[in-house]
Amino acid sequence: MIKPTVGRVVLYHPTKVWRIPGEPDGQPLAALVTYVWGDRMINLVAFTPNGAPHGITSVTLVQDGDATPIERYAEWMPYQKGQAAKTEALEKQLAAS
């Protein structure tokens, strides 16, 4: 699990109900974490394709192994997941030595 912190970048997946006006369907939006409620709940500012910011509160943050919610959600980018896995493997290696 990656601990969310303010300032981290996530991918925001809105549903049709939560779609930002003018935003195309089917693509996640770049977003920054602005507040952390817990490991799986964050506030964020999402950016439309033209860069307009929109504040969004109480968004589910999907962690590895979690089911994808029906409602809007955010997830870590693949690069961040890869870096977290490398860090975890290195920590285990160091602990074993």
LINCORPE-V869749 format. One record per residue. RES is the residue in one small letter. NEAR is the number of other C-alpha atoms within 10 Angstrom. Layout:
res & near
RES & NEAR
RES & NEAR
This chain:
res & near
m & 13
i & 14
k & 11
p & 20
t & 16
v & 13
g & 13
r & 14
v & 21
v & 24
l & 19
y & 26
h & 22
p & 22
t & 14
k & 11
v & 8
w & 11
r & 13
i & 19
p & 7
g & 9
e & 15
p & 12
d & 12
g & 10
q & 12
p & 20
l & 20
a & 20
a & 25
l & 21
v & 22
t & 17
y & 17
v & 18
w & 14
g & 12
d & 15
r & 20
m & 18
i & 23
n & 21
l & 27
v & 22
a & 25
f & 19
t & 18
p & 14
n & 8
g & 10
a & 10
p & 16
h & 12
g & 13
i & 17
t & 14
s & 15
v & 22
t & 21
l & 25
v & 18
q & 17
d & 12
g & 7
d & 9
a & 8
t & 15
p & 11
i & 8
e & 13
r & 18
y & 22
a & 28
e & 22
w & 19
m & 13
p & 11
y & 9
q & 15
k & 16
g & 12
q & 12
a & 15
a & 14
k & 12
t & 12
e & 13
a & 12
l & 12
e & 11
k & 11
q & 10
l & 9
a & 8
a & 7
s & 5
